[in-house]
């Protein structure tokens, strides 16, 4: 499984180094992308499991840009003097006071967010698989319901192609080749259909390539054919 992506929003090099260094001793490391608050506007934030907001060079936090395009979980490492402002500006964000030990808190929070993201992705994949199986079941059911009509249509197609090929009247070679192609394609579709129905009914796959008997088809159409 690919590691989840974490976005760090800050233009303070020391803060970025501290955040990246948090995972140096961890066995599972996320993929970290660092962006400044200005360039963050162009980021595809929905592709990140977690966004970590830090300080900016001119002081304060990257909190004035209320239009930052975050759709993932957002965590902000905030100076204690800015906690009240951060809470008012972004009540939906997870705030970590910038005090001794904040790195360990950030690592724990990151692991929890990534575990939750992985669980949600798994549930989504299972639901998608379930929907796909239901769709295939509907298609299979429709195919089973229509098998008699399909077999009759293929029988008629192969039978008529045989009638043309067995005709006593000579036909142009080009026309004969076209009829042979129709005949062969009809048999191929018949083989595919029989294979699908064999799988559906649980019968032996050895019968999946059974071909229509041309003479039996012609007799069914009450056309006398000499042996």
LUMLUMSE-83598 format. One record per residue: x, y, z of N, C-alpha, C, CB in turn; residue in three letters. Coordinates in steps of 0.1 Angstrom, whole numbers, padded with zeros to 4 digits, always signed. Atoms other than C-alpha are relative to their C-alpha. Glycine has a CB too. Layout:
BEGIN
XYZXYZXYZXYZala;...
// end
This chain:
BEGIN
+0008-0012+0000+0000+0000+0000+0009+0012+0000-0010+0000+0012unk;-0008-0013+0001+0013+0035-0009-0002+0007+0013-0004+0008-0012unk;+0002-0008-0013+0020+0057+0022-0009+0012-0003+0014+0005+0005unk;+0009-0011+0001-0005+0084+0028+0008+0013-0001-0010+0001+0012unk;-0006-0013+0002+0003+0120+0019-0004+0010+0011-0003+0005-0014unk;+0002-0011-0010+0007+0148+0045+0004+0013-0006+0007-0004+0013unk;-0004-0013+0005+0007+0184+0035+0004+0009+0012-0012+0007-0008unk;-0005-0009-0010+0027+0209+0056-0001+0014-0006+0014-0003+0005unk;+0002-0014+0005+0017+0246+0051+0008+0010+0009-0015+0004-0001unk;-0008-0010-0007+0044+0270+0063+0012+0004-0008+0005-0007+0014unk;-0012-0004+0007+0073+0290+0050+0012+0003+0010-0003+0013-0008unk;-0011-0001-0010+0094+0288+0082+0008-0013+0000-0006+0003+0015unk;-0008+0012+0002+0123+0264+0076+0001-0008+0013+0013+0004-0006unk;-0002+0007-0013+0128+0256+0113-0012-0008+0003+0003+0010+0011unk;+0012+0008-0003+0092+0245+0117-0001-0012-0009-0012+0009-0001unk;+0001+0011+0009+0093+0225+0086+0009-0012+0003+0003+0005-0015unk;-0010+0010-0004+0125+0207+0097-0005-0008+0012+0013+0006+0003unk;+0005+0007-0012+0109+0199+0131-0011-0010-0004-0005+0010+0010unk;+0011+0009+0004+0078+0185+0115+0005-0012-0008-0011+0008-0009unk;-0006+0011+0008+0097+0164+0090+0008-0010+0009+0008+0005-0012unk;-0008+0008-0010+0120+0152+0118-0008-0008+0009+0009+0009+0007unk;+0008+0008-0009+0091+0139+0138-0001-0014-0004-0015+0006+0000unk;+0002+0014+0005+0089+0108+0116+0014-0007-0002-0008+0000-0012unk;-0013+0006+0003+0127+0101+0115+0001-0014+0007+0011+0009+0004unk;-0001+0013-0007+0124+0073+0141-0012-0009-0001+0002+0003+0015unk;+0012+0008+0002+0090+0060+0129+0003-0010-0011-0012+0009-0003unk;-0001+0010+0010+0088+0028+0109-0009+0003-0012-0003-0014+0006unk;+0009-0004+0011+0058+0040+0089+0001+0015-0002-0014-0005+0002unk;-0002-0014+0003+0066+0074+0073-0010+0004-0011+0014+0003-0004unk;+0009-0005+0011+0040+0094+0054+0008+0008-0010-0011+0009+0006unk;-0007-0008+0011+0049+0112+0022-0004+0015+0003-0005-0004-0014unk;+0002-0014-0004+0053+0149+0032+0003+0009-0012+0009+0003+0012unk;-0001-0011+0009+0047+0178+0009+0000+0013+0007-0011-0001-0012unk;-0001-0013-0007+0057+0213+0020-0004+0011-0010+0014+0003+0006unk;+0005-0011+0008+0039+0244+0006-0001+0013+0008-0013-0003-0007unk;+0002-0013-0007+0038+0281+0015-0015+0002-0001+0008+0011-0007unk;+0015-0003+0000+0003+0295+0023-0004+0005-0014-0003+0011+0010unk;+0004-0005+0013+0003+0313-0011-0001-0011-0011+0010+0011-0005unk;+0000+0011+0010+0012+0282-0032-0010-0010+0003+0014-0006-0002unk;+0009+0011-0004-0012+0261-0012-0014+0002-0007-0003+0001+0015unk;+0012-0002+0007-0041+0277-0031-0001-0009-0012-0002+0014-0004unk;+0000+0008+0013-0031+0257-0062+0001-0015+0003+0012+0004-0009unk;-0002+0014-0004-0026+0224-0042-0014-0008-0001+0005-0001+0014unk;+0011+0009+0000-0050+0195-0047-0002-0006+0014+0001-0011-0011unk;+0000+0003-0014-0057+0194-0010-0008-0013+0003-0006+0011+0008unk;+0008+0012-0003-0083+0166-0013+0008-0013-0001-0011-0001-0010unk;-0008+0012+0001-0055+0142-0021+0009-0003+0012+0009+0000-0012unk;-0008+0001-0012-0039+0147+0013-0008-0006+0012+0007+0013+0004unk;+0007+0005-0012-0049+0127+0044-0001+0010+0011+0006-0014+0004unk;-0001-0010-0011-0038+0154+0067+0008+0012-0005+0008-0007+0012unk;-0007-0013+0003-0028+0191+0064+0004+0006+0013-0009+0009-0008unk;-0006-0006-0013-0005+0206+0091+0003+0014-0003+0012-0008+0005unk;-0002-0014+0002-0006+0243+0093+0010+0005+0011-0014+0008+0001unk;-0009-0005-0010+0023+0261+0109+0002+0015-0002+0014-0006-0002unk;-0002-0015+0000+0037+0297+0113+0005+0004-0014+0010+0004+0010unk;-0005-0006+0012+0047+0321+0085+0011+0010+0004-0011+0007-0008unk;-0012-0008-0003+0078+0343+0082-0003+0013+0006+0008+0002-0013unk;+0003-0014-0005+0061+0376+0089-0007+0000+0014-0009+0007-0010unk;+0006+0001-0013+0048+0363+0122-0014-0005+0000+0000+0013+0007unk;+0013+0005+0000+0016+0347+0133-0001-0014-0006-0010+0010-0007unk;+0002+0013+0006+0000+0317+0117-0006+0002-0014-0010-0009+0009unk;+0006+0000+0013-0012+0308+0082-0015-0002+0002+0006-0011-0009unk;+0014+0001-0003-0047+0314+0094-0009+0011-0006-0002+0000+0015unk;+0008-0011+0006-0057+0346+0076-0006-0004-0013+0009+0012-0001unk;+0006+0004+0013-0063+0328+0043-0011-0010+0003+0012-0007-0008unk;+0011+0008-0004-0097+0315+0052-0005-0008-0012-0012+0008+0005unk;+0005+0007+0012-0102+0303+0016+0010-0012-0004-0001+0009-0012unk;-0008+0011+0003-0075+0276+0018-0008-0012-0004+0010-0003+0012unk;+0009+0010+0005-0089+0247-0002+0002-0014+0007+0003-0002-0015unk;-0002+0012-0008-0087+0221+0026-0014-0008+0000+0004+0002+0014unk;+0011+0009-0002-0111+0191+0025+0004-0012+0009-0005-0005-0014unk;-0005+0010-0008-0089+0168+0045+0000+0005+0015+0013-0005-0004unk;-0001-0004-0014-0083+0168+0083+0011+0010+0001+0003-0012+0009unk;-0010-0011-0002-0064+0200+0093+0004+0001+0014-0006+0013-0005unk;-0006-0002-0014-0041+0203+0123+0009+0012-0001+0008-0013+0004unk;-0008-0012-0001-0025+0236+0133+0008+0000+0013-0009+0012-0001unk;-0009-0002-0012+0005+0239+0156+0000+0015+0003+0014-0006-0003unk;+0003-0014-0002-0003+0272+0172+0007+0005+0013-0015+0002+0002unk;-0006-0006-0011+0015+0295+0195-0011+0003+0011+0007+0014-0003unk;+0010-0001-0011-0003+0297+0229-0008+0013-0001+0006-0002+0013unk;+0007-0013+0000-0011+0334+0224-0010+0001-0012+0011+0011-0002unk;+0009-0001+0012-0029+0326+0191-0011-0011+0001+0008-0002-0012unk;+0009+0011+0000-0050+0297+0203-0015+0005-0001+0001-0008+0014unk;+0013-0005+0000-0081+0318+0209-0004+0005-0014-0002+0012+0010unk;+0003-0004+0014-0079+0334+0175-0002-0011-0010+0012+0009-0005unk;+0001+0011+0009-0073+0301+0158-0013-0007+0002+0012-0010+0003unk;+0012+0007-0003-0103+0286+0176-0012+0007-0007-0002-0001+0015unk;+0010-0008+0006-0125+0314+0164+0000+0000-0015+0001+0015+0005unk;-0001+0000+0015-0112+0314+0128-0003-0013-0006+0014+0005-0004unk;+0001+0014+0006-0112+0276+0123-0004-0010+0011+0013-0004-0007unk;+0004+0010-0011-0133+0257+0149+0001-0014-0004-0014+0004+0004unk;-0001+0014+0005-0131+0226+0127+0014-0006+0000-0006-0001-0014unk;-0014+0005+0000-0093+0224+0129+0004-0006+0014+0009+0011-0004unk;-0006+0006-0013-0074+0203+0155+0012+0009+0003+0004-0015-0002unk;-0010-0010-0004-0052+0227+0174+0010-0007+0010-0006+0012+0006unk;-0010+0005-0009-0019+0217+0191+0008+0012+0005+0009-0010-0007unk;-0008-0012-0005-0003+0244+0214+0015-0003-0003-0003+0002+0015unk;-0014+0001+0002+0033+0250+0205+0008+0001+0013+0005+0011-0010unk;-0007+0001-0013+0048+0239+0238+0008-0013+0000-0011+0000+0012unk;-0008+0011+0000+0073+0213+0248-0007-0013-0001+0008-0001+0013unk;+0007+0013+0003+0063+0178+0235-0010+0000-0011-0006-0004+0013unk;+0011-0001+0010+0041+0191+0207+0003-0010-0012-0001+0014-0005unk;-0004+0009+0011+0061+0169+0182-0006-0014+0002+0015-0001-0001unk;+0006+0013-0003+0050+0137+0200-0015+0000-0002+0004-0004+0014unk;+0015-0001+0002+0014+0149+0200-0003-0001-0014-0006+0012+0007unk;+0002+0000+0015+0016+0156+0163+0002-0014-0006+0010+0010-0006unk;-0002+0014+0005+0030+0121+0156-0012-0009+0003+0013-0006+0005unk;+0012+0008-0005+0002+0105+0176-0012+0003-0008-0002+0001+0015unk;+0011-0005+0007-0024+0126+0159+0001-0005-0015-0002+0015+0001unk;-0002+0004+0013-0010+0118+0125-0003-0014-0002+0014+0004-0005unk;+0003+0014+0001-0010+0081+0130-0015-0003+0001+0007-0008+0011unk;+0014+0003-0001-0046+0082+0142-0008+0005-0012-0005+0008+0012unk;+0007-0005+0012-0057+0103+0112+0002-0010-0012+0005+0014-0004unk;-0003+0009+0011-0039+0080+0088-0007-0014+0002+0015-0002-0001unk;+0007+0012-0002-0054+0049+0104-0015+0001-0004+0001-0005+0015unk;+0014-0002+0003-0088+0064+0101-0002+0001-0015-0006+0013+0007unk;+0001-0002+0014-0082+0074+0065+0001-0014-0007+0011+0009-0005unk;-0002+0014+0006-0070+0038+0057-0013-0008+0002+0012-0007+0006unk;+0012+0007-0002-0101+0024+0073-0012+0005-0009-0004+0001+0015unk;+0010-0006+0009-0124+0048+0054+0002-0005-0015-0001+0015+0001unk;-0003+0004+0014-0106+0039+0021-0004-0015-0002+0015+0002-0003unk;+0004+0014+0001-0111+0002+0029-0015-0002-0001+0006-0008+0012unk;+0015+0001+0000-0148+0006+0036-0005+0005-0014-0006+0009+0011unk;+0004-0005+0013-0152+0026+0004+0003-0010-0011+0007+0013-0003unk;-0003+0011+0010-0134-0001-0016-0009-0012+0001+0015-0004+0002unk;+0010+0011-0002-0156-0028-0001-0013+0004-0006-0001-0004+0014unk;+0013-0004+0005-0187-0008-0009+0000+0001-0016-0004+0014+0006unk;-0001-0001+0015-0175-0002-0045+0000-0014-0006+0013+0008-0004unk;-0001+0014+0005-0167-0039-0049-0014-0006+0001+0010-0008+0008unk;+0014+0006-0001-0202-0048-0036-0009+0005-0010-0005+0004+0014unk;+0009-0006+0011-0219-0024-0060+0003-0006-0013+0002+0015+0000unk;-0004+0006+0013-0199-0038-0089-0005-0015-0001+0016+0000-0001unk;+0005+0014+0000-0208-0074-0079-0016+0000-0002+0003-0007+0013unk;+0014-0001+0002-0245-0064-0077-0003+0004-0015-0006+0011+0009unk;+0002-0004+0014-0242-0047-0112+0002-0013-0009+0010+0011-0004unk;-0003+0012+0008-0226-0079-0126-0011-0010+0002+0013-0006+0004unk;+0011+0010-0002-0254-0100-0110-0012+0004-0008-0003+0000+0015unk;+0011-0005+0008-0280-0078-0127+0002-0004-0015-0002+0015+0002unk;-0003+0003+0014-0262-0082-0160-0001-0015-0003+0014+0005-0004unk;+0001+0015+0002-0259-0120-0155-0014-0004+0000+0008-0007+0011unk;+0014+0003+0000-0296-0122-0146-0007+0003-0013-0007+0006+0012unk;+0006-0004+0013-0306-0103-0177+0004-0010-0011+0004+0014-0003unk;-0005+0009+0010-0284-0126-0198-0007-0014+0001+0015-0002+0002unk;+0007+0012-0002-0300-0157-0183-0014+0001-0005+0001-0005+0015unk;+0014-0002+0005-0335-0143-0189-0001+0000-0015-0005+0013+0006unk;+0001-0002+0014-0326-0136-0225+0007-0011-0008+0007+0013-0004unk;-0008+0010+0007-0307-0168-0233-0008-0007-0011+0005-0010+0010unk;+0008+0007+0010-0336-0185-0251-0001+0008-0013-0014-0003+0005unk;+0001-0009+0012-0340-0155-0274+0013+0001-0007-0005+0014+0004unk;-0013-0001+0007-0303-0153-0280+0004-0013-0007+0011+0003+0011unk;-0002+0013+0007-0300-0190-0288-0008-0001-0012-0003-0012+0010unk;+0009+0001+0012-0329-0188-0312+0005+0009-0011-0014+0004+0004unk;-0005-0009+0010-0314-0158-0329+0013-0005-0006+0003+0014+0006unk;-0012+0006+0005-0280-0175-0332-0003-0012-0009+0010-0003+0011unk;+0003+0012+0008-0296-0207-0345-0005+0004-0014-0011-0008+0007unk;+0005-0005+0013-0315-0187-0372+0011+0005-0008-0010+0010+0003unk;-0011-0006+0007-0283-0168-0381+0009-0011-0006+0008+0009+0009unk;-0008+0011+0005-0262-0200-0384-0007-0008-0011+0005-0009+0011unk;+0007+0008+0009-0289-0219-0401-0002+0007-0014-0014-0003+0005unk;+0001-0007+0013-0295-0193-0428+0013+0002-0007-0006+0014+0003unk;-0013+0000+0007-0258-0189-0434+0003-0013-0006+0011+0004+0010unk;-0002+0014+0006-0256-0227-0439-0009-0002-0013-0003-0010+0010unk;+0008+0001+0012-0285-0225-0463+0006+0007-0012-0014+0006+0003unk;-0007-0008+0011-0267-0199-0484+0012-0008-0005+0004+0014+0004unk;-0012+0007+0004-0235-0219-0484-0003-0013-0007+0009-0002+0013unk;+0004+0013+0006-0253-0252-0493-0009+0002-0012-0006-0008+0010unk;+0009-0002+0011-0273-0236-0520+0006-0006-0013-0002+0015-0002unk;-0004+0006+0012-0272-0253-0554+0004+0010-0010-0011-0009-0006unk;-0003-0011+0010-0269-0220-0572+0014+0006+0004-0011+0011+0001unk;-0014-0005-0003-0233-0208-0575-0001+0015+0004+0009-0001-0013unk;+0000-0014-0005-0225-0176-0556+0014+0006-0003-0003+0000+0015unk;-0014-0007+0002-0197-0150-0562+0008-0003+0012-0002+0015-0001unk;-0010+0004-0011-0166-0159-0542+0000+0010+0011+0014-0002-0006unk;+0000-0011-0010-0167-0125-0524-0012-0002+0009+0000+0014-0007unk;+0012+0002-0008-0203-0132-0512+0002-0012+0009-0012-0001-0009unk;-0002+0012-0008-0194-0167-0501+0009+0003+0012+0007-0011-0009unk;-0009-0003-0011-0165-0154-0480-0007+0009+0011+0012+0008-0005unk;+0007-0008-0010-0188-0128-0464-0010-0009+0008-0008+0011-0007unk;+0010+0009-0008-0214-0155-0455+0008-0009+0009-0008-0008-0010unk;-0008+0008-0009-0186-0177-0441+0004+0008+0012+0012-0005-0008unk;-0004-0008-0012-0175-0148-0419-0012+0001+0009+0005+0014-0005unk;+0012-0001-0008-0211-0143-0407-0002-0013+0008-0012+0003-0008unk;+0002+0014-0006-0213-0181-0400+0010-0002+0011+0002-0011-0011unk;-0010+0002-0010-0180-0181-0381-0002+0009+0012+0014+0002-0006unk;+0002-0010-0012-0188-0150-0360-0012-0005+0008-0002+0014-0006unk;+0012+0005-0008-0222-0165-0351+0004-0011+0009-0011-0003-0010unk;-0005+0011-0008-0205-0197-0340+0008+0005+0012+0007-0010-0008unk;-0008-0005-0010-0180-0177-0320-0008+0007+0011+0010+0010-0005unk;+0009-0005-0010-0207-0157-0303-0008-0010+0008-0010+0010-0006unk;+0006+0011-0006-0225-0189-0296+0009-0007+0010-0005-0010-0011unk;-0010+0006-0010-0194-0203-0279+0001+0008+0012+0013-0002-0007unk;-0001-0009-0012-0191-0172-0257-0012-0001+0008+0003+0014-0005unk;+0012+0001-0007-0227-0174-0248-0001-0013+0008-0012+0002-0010unk;+0001+0013-0007-0226-0211-0239+0010+0000+0011+0003-0011-0010unk;-0010+0000-0011-0194-0205-0219-0006+0008+0012+0013+0006-0004unk;+0006-0008-0011-0212-0177-0199-0011-0008+0007-0004+0013-0005unk;+0012+0007-0006-0243-0198-0193+0005-0013+0007-0010-0004-0011unk;-0006+0011-0007-0221-0228-0184+0005+0004+0014+0011-0007-0008unk;-0005-0005-0013-0204-0208-0157-0011+0004+0009+0009+0013-0003unk;+0011-0004-0008-0237-0195-0145-0007-0012+0006-0010+0009-0008unk;+0007+0011-0005-0253-0229-0142+0009-0010+0008-0006-0007-0012unk;-0009+0009-0008-0222-0246-0127+0003-0013-0008-0006-0003+0013unk;-0002+0012+0008-0220-0272-0155+0015-0001-0004-0008-0001-0013unk;-0014+0001+0004-0187-0285-0168+0004+0009-0011+0003-0015-0004unk;-0005-0009+0010-0167-0260-0188+0004-0007-0013+0011+0008+0005unk;-0003+0008+0012-0159-0288-0213-0010+0002-0011+0003-0014+0004unk;+0011-0001+0010-0192-0282-0230-0001+0015-0005-0013-0004+0006unk;+0001-0014+0003-0186-0244-0233+0003+0003-0015+0009+0008+0008unk;-0003-0003+0014-0173-0246-0269-0008-0009-0010+0015-0002-0003unk;+0009+0009+0008-0201-0269-0282-0005+0009-0012-0011-0006+0008unk;+0005-0007+0012-0211-0259-0318-0014-0005-0004+0010-0002-0011unk;+0013+0004+0005-0245-0259-0334+0002-0010-0012-0007+0012-0005unk;-0001+0010+0011-0251-0289-0358-0008+0006-0011-0006-0013+0005unk;+0006-0007+0012-0258-0273-0392-0012-0008-0006+0010+0002-0011unk;+0010+0009+0006-0278-0303-0405-0013+0000+0009+0005-0014-0003unk;+0012+0000-0009-0300-0304-0374-0007+0013+0000+0005-0003+0015unk;+0006-0013+0001-0306-0267-0377-0009+0001-0013+0010+0011+0000unk;+0007+0000+0013-0316-0271-0413-0013-0009+0000+0009-0004-0012unk;+0012+0008-0001-0339-0300-0405-0011+0006+0008+0004-0014+0006unk;+0010-0007-0008-0355-0279-0378-0008+0010-0008+0007+0007+0011unk;+0007-0010+0009-0363-0254-0405-0008-0007-0011+0010+0010-0006unk;+0007+0008+0010-0378-0282-0426+0005+0002-0014-0015+0003+0001unk;-0006-0002+0013-0355-0278-0454+0007-0014-0003+0010+0012-0001unk;-0006+0013+0003-0345-0312-0470+0015+0002-0005-0007-0008-0011unk;-0014-0001+0004-0308-0316-0472+0006-0015-0002+0009+0007+0011unk;-0006+0013+0003-0290-0346-0487+0012-0002+0008+0003-0003-0014unk;-0012+0003-0007-0264-0364-0466+0012-0003-0009-0002-0012+0010unk;
// end
